[in-house]
Amino acid sequence: MEPTRDYPLFGGAFSATLPPGAIDVSDLRPVPDHQEVFCHRVTDQSLIVELLELQAHVQGEEAARYHFEDVGGVQEARAVQVETVQPLVLENLALRGCCQEAWILSGQQQVAKYVTLHQALLRLPQYQTDLLLTFNQPPPENRSSLGPENLSIPPWSLGDFEQLVTSLTLHDPNIFGPQ
């Protein structure tokens, strides 16, 4: 899959630009209805878009930390370390009209090995939804399959993740149920 503008997500309710080499994991195995998961064709990198219940009990930067730690708990991480949390400029988001606040977090989680995670949290309180986008970036030694024959699809970068986050567009608010 080459870079695709308006790649449909959640049955077309959303769309986003995906990076080169993205494979829709739902073509390979079952994926929960609240997730869209893509893996890199060559590396162990992955991108996840999740529709989650709004966690109204946490606000601001703490909401981003909450979701990062929650992912660590679900994955039974032995260690969870937040490195940075920064606000995203709402004007840069395609979802700026319905996103009340947005955060980007980078950190590490130790599951079988340390994995760097970059997460963007887009809060949509009018839909009682937290949109969580995650970029899983394994350590460089896990990219051993990047031989000369695979150089046509380079590993994804933070720029690729930022493009996914900023291009995410809502087309059908009915995905959230009756309002």
Salt bridges, closest charged atoms under 4 A:
GLU50 OE1 - HIS34 NE2 3.62
GLU61 OE2 - ARG65 NH2 3.06
GLU62 OE2 - ARG65 NE 3.89
GLU101 OE2 - ARG123 NH1 3.71
ASP130 OD2 - HIS67 NE2 2.79
ASP130 OD1 - ARG123 NE 2.83
